[in-house]
């Protein structure tokens, strides 16, 4: 569980700071596939990676 949380946190950081596609974020965060990233990310944050990226960028502006 801890490792999964850390992987999602890394994915959050990558979504916030890069423009790489979700598939690449999933690989870099150790989640394997975009489908797994979307599933785990939504379970822990309540939003999709794409939505998270858009909301974060809107707030940064």
PDB file with SEQRES, HELIX, SHEET and CRYST1 records, atoms N, CA, C and O in Angstrom:
SEQRES   1 A   61  UNK UNK UNK UNK UNK UNK UNK UNK UNK UNK UNK UNK UNK          
SEQRES   2 A   61  UNK UNK UNK UNK UNK UNK UNK UNK UNK UNK UNK UNK UNK          
SEQRES   3 A   61  UNK UNK UNK UNK UNK UNK UNK UNK UNK UNK UNK UNK UNK          
SEQRES   4 A   61  UNK UNK UNK UNK UNK UNK UNK UNK UNK UNK UNK UNK UNK          
SEQRES   5 A   61  UNK UNK UNK UNK UNK UNK UNK UNK UNK                          
HELIX    1 AA1 UNK A    2  UNK A   17  1                                  16    
HELIX    2 AA2 UNK A   22  UNK A   28  1                                   7    
HELIX    3 AA3 UNK A   34  UNK A   45  1                                  12    
HELIX    4 AA4 UNK A   49  UNK A   60  1                                  12    
CRYST1    1.000    1.000    1.000  90.00  90.00  90.00 P 1           1          
ATOM      1  N   UNK A   1       0.824  -1.187   0.000  1.00  0.00           N  
ATOM      2  CA  UNK A   1       0.000   0.000   0.000  1.00  0.00           C  
ATOM      3  C   UNK A   1       0.875   1.260   0.000  1.00  0.00           C  
ATOM      4  O   UNK A   1       0.622   2.205  -0.748  1.00  0.00           O  
ATOM      5  N   UNK A   2       1.908   1.257   0.853  1.00  0.00           N  
ATOM      6  CA  UNK A   2       2.800   2.411   0.921  1.00  0.00           C  
ATOM      7  C   UNK A   2       3.465   2.663  -0.425  1.00  0.00           C  
ATOM      8  O   UNK A   2       3.521   3.797  -0.902  1.00  0.00           O  
ATOM      9  N   UNK A   3       3.969   1.589  -1.033  1.00  0.00           N  
ATOM     10  CA  UNK A   3       4.655   1.729  -2.318  1.00  0.00           C  
ATOM     11  C   UNK A   3       3.703   2.279  -3.385  1.00  0.00           C  
ATOM     12  O   UNK A   3       4.089   3.126  -4.190  1.00  0.00           O  
ATOM     13  N   UNK A   4       2.496   1.806  -3.386  1.00  0.00           N  
ATOM     14  CA  UNK A   4       1.502   2.295  -4.340  1.00  0.00           C  
ATOM     15  C   UNK A   4       1.228   3.787  -4.125  1.00  0.00           C  
ATOM     16  O   UNK A   4       1.114   4.541  -5.092  1.00  0.00           O  
ATOM     17  N   UNK A   5       1.124   4.211  -2.879  1.00  0.00           N  
ATOM     18  CA  UNK A   5       0.918   5.629  -2.573  1.00  0.00           C  
ATOM     19  C   UNK A   5       2.093   6.468  -3.065  1.00  0.00           C  
ATOM     20  O   UNK A   5       1.899   7.554  -3.612  1.00  0.00           O  
ATOM     21  N   UNK A   6       3.299   5.970  -2.873  1.00  0.00           N  
ATOM     22  CA  UNK A   6       4.486   6.698  -3.327  1.00  0.00           C  
ATOM     23  C   UNK A   6       4.522   6.797  -4.850  1.00  0.00           C  
ATOM     24  O   UNK A   6       4.931   7.820  -5.398  1.00  0.00           O  
ATOM     25  N   UNK A   7       4.100   5.750  -5.522  1.00  0.00           N  
ATOM     26  CA  UNK A   7       4.058   5.778  -6.984  1.00  0.00           C  
ATOM     27  C   UNK A   7       3.039   6.790  -7.489  1.00  0.00           C  
ATOM     28  O   UNK A   7       3.291   7.501  -8.461  1.00  0.00           O  
ATOM     29  N   UNK A   8       1.906   6.853  -6.838  1.00  0.00           N  
ATOM     30  CA  UNK A   8       0.889   7.840  -7.226  1.00  0.00           C  
ATOM     31  C   UNK A   8       1.402   9.247  -6.931  1.00  0.00           C  
ATOM     32  O   UNK A   8       1.162  10.160  -7.720  1.00  0.00           O  
ATOM     33  N   UNK A   9       2.094   9.440  -5.825  1.00  0.00           N  
ATOM     34  CA  UNK A   9       2.671  10.758  -5.522  1.00  0.00           C  
ATOM     35  C   UNK A   9       3.679  11.174  -6.587  1.00  0.00           C  
ATOM     36  O   UNK A   9       3.709  12.331  -7.004  1.00  0.00           O  
ATOM     37  N   UNK A  10       4.500  10.229  -7.021  1.00  0.00           N  
ATOM     38  CA  UNK A  10       5.453  10.531  -8.090  1.00  0.00           C  
ATOM     39  C   UNK A  10       4.704  10.881  -9.374  1.00  0.00           C  
ATOM     40  O   UNK A  10       5.084  11.814 -10.081  1.00  0.00           O  
ATOM     41  N   UNK A  11       3.648  10.139  -9.673  1.00  0.00           N  
ATOM     42  CA  UNK A  11       2.841  10.442 -10.856  1.00  0.00           C  
ATOM     43  C   UNK A  11       2.253  11.849 -10.748  1.00  0.00           C  
ATOM     44  O   UNK A  11       2.221  12.581 -11.737  1.00  0.00           O  
ATOM     45  N   UNK A  12       1.794  12.231  -9.568  1.00  0.00           N  
ATOM     46  CA  UNK A  12       1.271  13.584  -9.377  1.00  0.00           C  
ATOM     47  C   UNK A  12       2.343  14.618  -9.699  1.00  0.00           C  
ATOM     48  O   UNK A  12       2.083  15.593 -10.404  1.00  0.00           O  
ATOM     49  N   UNK A  13       3.531  14.404  -9.186  1.00  0.00           N  
ATOM     50  CA  UNK A  13       4.633  15.336  -9.437  1.00  0.00           C  
ATOM     51  C   UNK A  13       4.939  15.436 -10.930  1.00  0.00           C  
ATOM     52  O   UNK A  13       5.142  16.531 -11.456  1.00  0.00           O  
ATOM     53  N   UNK A  14       4.972  14.299 -11.604  1.00  0.00           N  
ATOM     54  CA  UNK A  14       5.252  14.293 -13.039  1.00  0.00           C  
ATOM     55  C   UNK A  14       4.136  14.993 -13.822  1.00  0.00           C  
ATOM     56  O   UNK A  14       4.405  15.711 -14.786  1.00  0.00           O  
ATOM     57  N   UNK A  15       2.909  14.784 -13.412  1.00  0.00           N  
ATOM     58  CA  UNK A  15       1.787  15.442 -14.089  1.00  0.00           C  
ATOM     59  C   UNK A  15       1.838  16.958 -13.882  1.00  0.00           C  
ATOM     60  O   UNK A  15       1.454  17.730 -14.761  1.00  0.00           O  
ATOM     61  N   UNK A  16       2.313  17.365 -12.719  1.00  0.00           N  
ATOM     62  CA  UNK A  16       2.403  18.791 -12.404  1.00  0.00           C  
ATOM     63  C   UNK A  16       3.551  19.479 -13.124  1.00  0.00           C  
ATOM     64  O   UNK A  16       3.437  20.649 -13.492  1.00  0.00           O  
ATOM     65  N   UNK A  17       4.653  18.774 -13.328  1.00  0.00           N  
ATOM     66  CA  UNK A  17       5.890  19.426 -13.767  1.00  0.00           C  
ATOM     67  C   UNK A  17       6.339  19.091 -15.179  1.00  0.00           C  
ATOM     68  O   UNK A  17       7.309  19.670 -15.668  1.00  0.00           O  
ATOM     69  N   UNK A  18       5.653  18.163 -15.849  1.00  0.00           N  
ATOM     70  CA  UNK A  18       6.061  17.784 -17.201  1.00  0.00           C  
ATOM     71  C   UNK A  18       4.864  17.764 -18.133  1.00  0.00           C  
ATOM     72  O   UNK A  18       3.710  17.832 -17.709  1.00  0.00           O  
ATOM     73  N   UNK A  19       5.175  17.669 -19.404  1.00  0.00           N  
ATOM     74  CA  UNK A  19       4.135  17.521 -20.424  1.00  0.00           C  
ATOM     75  C   UNK A  19       4.146  16.120 -21.041  1.00  0.00           C  
ATOM     76  O   UNK A  19       3.516  15.891 -22.074  1.00  0.00           O  
ATOM     77  N   UNK A  20       4.854  15.193 -20.415  1.00  0.00           N  
ATOM     78  CA  UNK A  20       4.942  13.854 -20.995  1.00  0.00           C  
ATOM     79  C   UNK A  20       3.577  13.187 -20.963  1.00  0.00           C  
ATOM     80  O   UNK A  20       2.778  13.453 -20.066  1.00  0.00           O  
ATOM     81  N   UNK A  21       3.303  12.323 -21.935  1.00  0.00           N  
ATOM     82  CA  UNK A  21       2.009  11.629 -21.983  1.00  0.00           C  
ATOM     83  C   UNK A  21       1.776  10.755 -20.749  1.00  0.00           C  
ATOM     84  O   UNK A  21       2.720  10.346 -20.074  1.00  0.00           O  
ATOM     85  N   UNK A  22       0.528  10.484 -20.475  1.00  0.00           N  
ATOM     86  CA  UNK A  22       0.146   9.686 -19.309  1.00  0.00           C  
ATOM     87  C   UNK A  22       0.815   8.317 -19.343  1.00  0.00           C  
ATOM     88  O   UNK A  22       1.204   7.800 -18.295  1.00  0.00           O  
ATOM     89  N   UNK A  23       0.957   7.723 -20.514  1.00  0.00           N  
ATOM     90  CA  UNK A  23       1.631   6.417 -20.621  1.00  0.00           C  
ATOM     91  C   UNK A  23       3.057   6.502 -20.092  1.00  0.00           C  
ATOM     92  O   UNK A  23       3.508   5.606 -19.378  1.00  0.00           O  
ATOM     93  N   UNK A  24       3.769   7.568 -20.436  1.00  0.00           N  
ATOM     94  CA  UNK A  24       5.148   7.744 -19.960  1.00  0.00           C  
ATOM     95  C   UNK A  24       5.177   8.018 -18.459  1.00  0.00           C  
ATOM     96  O   UNK A  24       6.066   7.534 -17.759  1.00  0.00           O  
ATOM     97  N   UNK A  25       4.218   8.786 -17.964  1.00  0.00           N  
ATOM     98  CA  UNK A  25       4.121   9.026 -16.523  1.00  0.00           C  
ATOM     99  C   UNK A  25       3.930   7.701 -15.795  1.00  0.00           C  
ATOM    100  O   UNK A  25       4.564   7.459 -14.768  1.00  0.00           O  
ATOM    101  N   UNK A  26       3.073   6.853 -16.314  1.00  0.00           N  
ATOM    102  CA  UNK A  26       2.822   5.549 -15.700  1.00  0.00           C  
ATOM    103  C   UNK A  26       4.102   4.719 -15.624  1.00  0.00           C  
ATOM    104  O   UNK A  26       4.400   4.121 -14.590  1.00  0.00           O  
ATOM    105  N   UNK A  27       4.851   4.686 -16.715  1.00  0.00           N  
ATOM    106  CA  UNK A  27       6.101   3.912 -16.725  1.00  0.00           C  
ATOM    107  C   UNK A  27       7.109   4.491 -15.741  1.00  0.00           C  
ATOM    108  O   UNK A  27       7.718   3.750 -14.969  1.00  0.00           O  
ATOM    109  N   UNK A  28       7.289   5.806 -15.762  1.00  0.00           N  
ATOM    110  CA  UNK A  28       8.268   6.448 -14.879  1.00  0.00           C  
ATOM    111  C   UNK A  28       7.915   6.285 -13.406  1.00  0.00           C  
ATOM    112  O   UNK A  28       8.802   6.190 -12.559  1.00  0.00           O  
ATOM    113  N   UNK A  29       6.643   6.254 -13.107  1.00  0.00           N  
ATOM    114  CA  UNK A  29       6.192   6.120 -11.719  1.00  0.00           C  
ATOM    115  C   UNK A  29       6.140   4.664 -11.263  1.00  0.00           C  
ATOM    116  O   UNK A  29       5.860   4.385 -10.097  1.00  0.00           O  
ATOM    117  N   UNK A  30       6.410   3.738 -12.183  1.00  0.00           N  
ATOM    118  CA  UNK A  30       6.417   2.325 -11.816  1.00  0.00           C  
ATOM    119  C   UNK A  30       5.049   1.684 -11.799  1.00  0.00           C  
ATOM    120  O   UNK A  30       4.856   0.639 -11.178  1.00  0.00           O  
ATOM    121  N   UNK A  31       4.092   2.305 -12.480  1.00  0.00           N  
ATOM    122  CA  UNK A  31       2.736   1.757 -12.507  1.00  0.00           C  
ATOM    123  C   UNK A  31       2.449   0.951 -13.765  1.00  0.00           C  
ATOM    124  O   UNK A  31       1.360   0.394 -13.910  1.00  0.00           O  
ATOM    125  N   UNK A  32       3.403   0.883 -14.665  1.00  0.00           N  
ATOM    126  CA  UNK A  32       3.291   0.016 -15.825  1.00  0.00           C  
ATOM    127  C   UNK A  32       2.546   0.595 -17.011  1.00  0.00           C  
ATOM    128  O   UNK A  32       3.156   0.918 -18.031  1.00  0.00           O  
ATOM    129  N   UNK A  33       1.252   0.727 -16.891  1.00  0.00           N  
ATOM    130  CA  UNK A  33       0.443   1.154 -18.044  1.00  0.00           C  
ATOM    131  C   UNK A  33      -0.416   2.360 -17.674  1.00  0.00           C  
ATOM    132  O   UNK A  33      -0.652   2.646 -16.501  1.00  0.00           O  
ATOM    133  N   UNK A  34      -0.868   3.050 -18.700  1.00  0.00           N  
ATOM    134  CA  UNK A  34      -1.757   4.188 -18.483  1.00  0.00           C  
ATOM    135  C   UNK A  34      -3.059   3.734 -17.823  1.00  0.00           C  
ATOM    136  O   UNK A  34      -3.612   4.443 -16.983  1.00  0.00           O  
ATOM    137  N   UNK A  35      -3.543   2.561 -18.200  1.00  0.00           N  
ATOM    138  CA  UNK A  35      -4.785   2.052 -17.610  1.00  0.00           C  
ATOM    139  C   UNK A  35      -4.621   1.841 -16.103  1.00  0.00           C  
ATOM    140  O   UNK A  35      -5.503   2.203 -15.324  1.00  0.00           O  
ATOM    141  N   UNK A  36      -3.495   1.258 -15.698  1.00  0.00           N  
ATOM    142  CA  UNK A  36      -3.247   1.048 -14.268  1.00  0.00           C  
ATOM    143  C   UNK A  36      -3.067   2.379 -13.553  1.00  0.00           C  
ATOM    144  O   UNK A  36      -3.563   2.553 -12.440  1.00  0.00           O  
ATOM    145  N   UNK A  37      -2.366   3.316 -14.175  1.00  0.00           N  
ATOM    146  CA  UNK A  37      -2.206   4.640 -13.586  1.00  0.00           C  
ATOM    147  C   UNK A  37      -3.569   5.287 -13.377  1.00  0.00           C  
ATOM    148  O   UNK A  37      -3.852   5.797 -12.293  1.00  0.00           O  
ATOM    149  N   UNK A  38      -4.407   5.270 -14.393  1.00  0.00           N  
ATOM    150  CA  UNK A  38      -5.734   5.886 -14.266  1.00  0.00           C  
ATOM    151  C   UNK A  38      -6.531   5.247 -13.126  1.00  0.00           C  
ATOM    152  O   UNK A  38      -7.178   5.949 -12.348  1.00  0.00           O  
ATOM    153  N   UNK A  39      -6.483   3.945 -13.030  1.00  0.00           N  
ATOM    154  CA  UNK A  39      -7.228   3.229 -11.990  1.00  0.00           C  
ATOM    155  C   UNK A  39      -6.711   3.594 -10.595  1.00  0.00           C  
ATOM    156  O   UNK A  39      -7.488   3.990  -9.726  1.00  0.00           O  
ATOM    157  N   UNK A  40      -5.416   3.461 -10.388  1.00  0.00           N  
ATOM    158  CA  UNK A  40      -4.840   3.722  -9.071  1.00  0.00           C  
ATOM    159  C   UNK A  40      -4.920   5.202  -8.697  1.00  0.00           C  
ATOM    160  O   UNK A  40      -5.177   5.548  -7.544  1.00  0.00           O  
ATOM    161  N   UNK A  41      -4.699   6.058  -9.677  1.00  0.00           N  
ATOM    162  CA  UNK A  41      -4.740   7.499  -9.437  1.00  0.00           C  
ATOM    163  C   UNK A  41      -6.137   7.915  -9.003  1.00  0.00           C  
ATOM    164  O   UNK A  41      -6.290   8.659  -8.035  1.00  0.00           O  
ATOM    165  N   UNK A  42      -7.151   7.443  -9.707  1.00  0.00           N  
ATOM    166  CA  UNK A  42      -8.531   7.779  -9.365  1.00  0.00           C  
ATOM    167  C   UNK A  42      -8.918   7.226  -7.999  1.00  0.00           C  
ATOM    168  O   UNK A  42      -9.646   7.878  -7.251  1.00  0.00           O  
ATOM    169  N   UNK A  43      -8.443   6.040  -7.671  1.00  0.00           N  
ATOM    170  CA  UNK A  43      -8.736   5.454  -6.354  1.00  0.00           C  
ATOM    171  C   UNK A  43      -8.196   6.331  -5.232  1.00  0.00           C  
ATOM    172  O   UNK A  43      -8.851   6.511  -4.206  1.00  0.00           O  
ATOM    173  N   UNK A  44      -7.000   6.875  -5.431  1.00  0.00           N  
ATOM    174  CA  UNK A  44      -6.361   7.626  -4.355  1.00  0.00           C  
ATOM    175  C   UNK A  44      -6.693   9.114  -4.345  1.00  0.00           C  
ATOM    176  O   UNK A  44      -6.696   9.741  -3.286  1.00  0.00           O  
ATOM    177  N   UNK A  45      -6.973   9.682  -5.512  1.00  0.00           N  
ATOM    178  CA  UNK A  45      -7.195  11.131  -5.563  1.00  0.00           C  
ATOM    179  C   UNK A  45      -8.635  11.514  -5.878  1.00  0.00           C  
ATOM    180  O   UNK A  45      -9.058  12.636  -5.597  1.00  0.00           O  
ATOM    181  N   UNK A  46      -9.384  10.591  -6.457  1.00  0.00           N  
ATOM    182  CA  UNK A  46     -10.768  10.881  -6.814  1.00  0.00           C  
ATOM    183  C   UNK A  46     -10.938  11.526  -8.179  1.00  0.00           C  
ATOM    184  O   UNK A  46     -12.060  11.824  -8.589  1.00  0.00           O  
ATOM    185  N   UNK A  47      -9.823  11.748  -8.894  1.00  0.00           N  
ATOM    186  CA  UNK A  47      -9.882  12.330 -10.240  1.00  0.00           C  
ATOM    187  C   UNK A  47      -8.946  11.568 -11.163  1.00  0.00           C  
ATOM    188  O   UNK A  47      -8.065  10.838 -10.710  1.00  0.00           O  
ATOM    189  N   UNK A  48      -9.146  11.744 -12.455  1.00  0.00           N  
ATOM    190  CA  UNK A  48      -8.265  11.105 -13.424  1.00  0.00           C  
ATOM    191  C   UNK A  48      -6.950  11.882 -13.521  1.00  0.00           C  
ATOM    192  O   UNK A  48      -6.903  13.056 -13.152  1.00  0.00           O  
ATOM    193  N   UNK A  49      -5.884  11.247 -14.010  1.00  0.00           N  
ATOM    194  CA  UNK A  49      -4.628  11.969 -14.203  1.00  0.00           C  
ATOM    195  C   UNK A  49      -4.785  13.185 -15.113  1.00  0.00           C  
ATOM    196  O   UNK A  49      -4.187  14.232 -14.864  1.00  0.00           O  
ATOM    197  N   UNK A  50      -5.578  13.048 -16.151  1.00  0.00           N  
ATOM    198  CA  UNK A  50      -5.781  14.163 -17.082  1.00  0.00           C  
ATOM    199  C   UNK A  50      -6.463  15.342 -16.389  1.00  0.00           C  
ATOM    200  O   UNK A  50      -6.045  16.490 -16.538  1.00  0.00           O  
ATOM    201  N   UNK A  51      -7.509  15.044 -15.634  1.00  0.00           N  
ATOM    202  CA  UNK A  51      -8.200  16.095 -14.893  1.00  0.00           C  
ATOM    203  C   UNK A  51      -7.267  16.743 -13.880  1.00  0.00           C  
ATOM    204  O   UNK A  51      -7.257  17.966 -13.735  1.00  0.00           O  
ATOM    205  N   UNK A  52      -6.494  15.938 -13.187  1.00  0.00           N  
ATOM    206  CA  UNK A  52      -5.541  16.458 -12.207  1.00  0.00           C  
ATOM    207  C   UNK A  52      -4.571  17.428 -12.866  1.00  0.00           C  
ATOM    208  O   UNK A  52      -4.320  18.515 -12.345  1.00  0.00           O  
ATOM    209  N   UNK A  53      -4.033  17.038 -13.999  1.00  0.00           N  
ATOM    210  CA  UNK A  53      -3.081  17.897 -14.711  1.00  0.00           C  
ATOM    211  C   UNK A  53      -3.736  19.219 -15.103  1.00  0.00           C  
ATOM    212  O   UNK A  53      -3.133  20.278 -14.925  1.00  0.00           O  
ATOM    213  N   UNK A  54      -4.943  19.177 -15.628  1.00  0.00           N  
ATOM    214  CA  UNK A  54      -5.630  20.399 -16.048  1.00  0.00           C  
ATOM    215  C   UNK A  54      -5.950  21.303 -14.856  1.00  0.00           C  
ATOM    216  O   UNK A  54      -5.743  22.515 -14.923  1.00  0.00           O  
ATOM    217  N   UNK A  55      -6.443  20.727 -13.788  1.00  0.00           N  
ATOM    218  CA  UNK A  55      -6.781  21.518 -12.602  1.00  0.00           C  
ATOM    219  C   UNK A  55      -5.520  22.131 -12.005  1.00  0.00           C  
ATOM    220  O   UNK A  55      -5.517  23.305 -11.635  1.00  0.00           O  
ATOM    221  N   UNK A  56      -4.459  21.355 -11.909  1.00  0.00           N  
ATOM    222  CA  UNK A  56      -3.223  21.875 -11.344  1.00  0.00           C  
ATOM    223  C   UNK A  56      -2.692  23.033 -12.178  1.00  0.00           C  
ATOM    224  O   UNK A  56      -2.253  24.045 -11.632  1.00  0.00           O  
ATOM    225  N   UNK A  57      -2.731  22.890 -13.466  1.00  0.00           N  
ATOM    226  CA  UNK A  57      -2.218  23.964 -14.341  1.00  0.00           C  
ATOM    227  C   UNK A  57      -3.080  25.217 -14.259  1.00  0.00           C  
ATOM    228  O   UNK A  57      -2.562  26.332 -14.303  1.00  0.00           O  
ATOM    229  N   UNK A  58      -4.386  25.038 -14.142  1.00  0.00           N  
ATOM    230  CA  UNK A  58      -5.273  26.202 -13.998  1.00  0.00           C  
ATOM    231  C   UNK A  58      -4.971  26.955 -12.708  1.00  0.00           C  
ATOM    232  O   UNK A  58      -4.985  28.186 -12.689  1.00  0.00           O  
ATOM    233  N   UNK A  59      -4.700  26.227 -11.634  1.00  0.00           N  
ATOM    234  CA  UNK A  59      -4.361  26.858 -10.359  1.00  0.00           C  
ATOM    235  C   UNK A  59      -3.016  27.564 -10.420  1.00  0.00           C  
ATOM    236  O   UNK A  59      -2.835  28.614  -9.803  1.00  0.00           O  
ATOM    237  N   UNK A  60      -2.069  26.991 -11.162  1.00  0.00           N  
ATOM    238  CA  UNK A  60      -0.728  27.570 -11.264  1.00  0.00           C  
ATOM    239  C   UNK A  60      -0.750  28.908 -11.996  1.00  0.00           C  
ATOM    240  O   UNK A  60       0.107  29.763 -11.772  1.00  0.00           O  
ATOM    241  N   UNK A  61      -1.724  29.077 -12.861  1.00  0.00           N  
ATOM    242  CA  UNK A  61      -1.823  30.328 -13.628  1.00  0.00           C  
ATOM    243  C   UNK A  61      -2.356  31.384 -12.737  1.00  0.00           C  
ATOM    244  O   UNK A  61      -2.526  32.525 -13.165  1.00  0.00           O  
TER     245      UNK A  61                                                      
END                                                                             
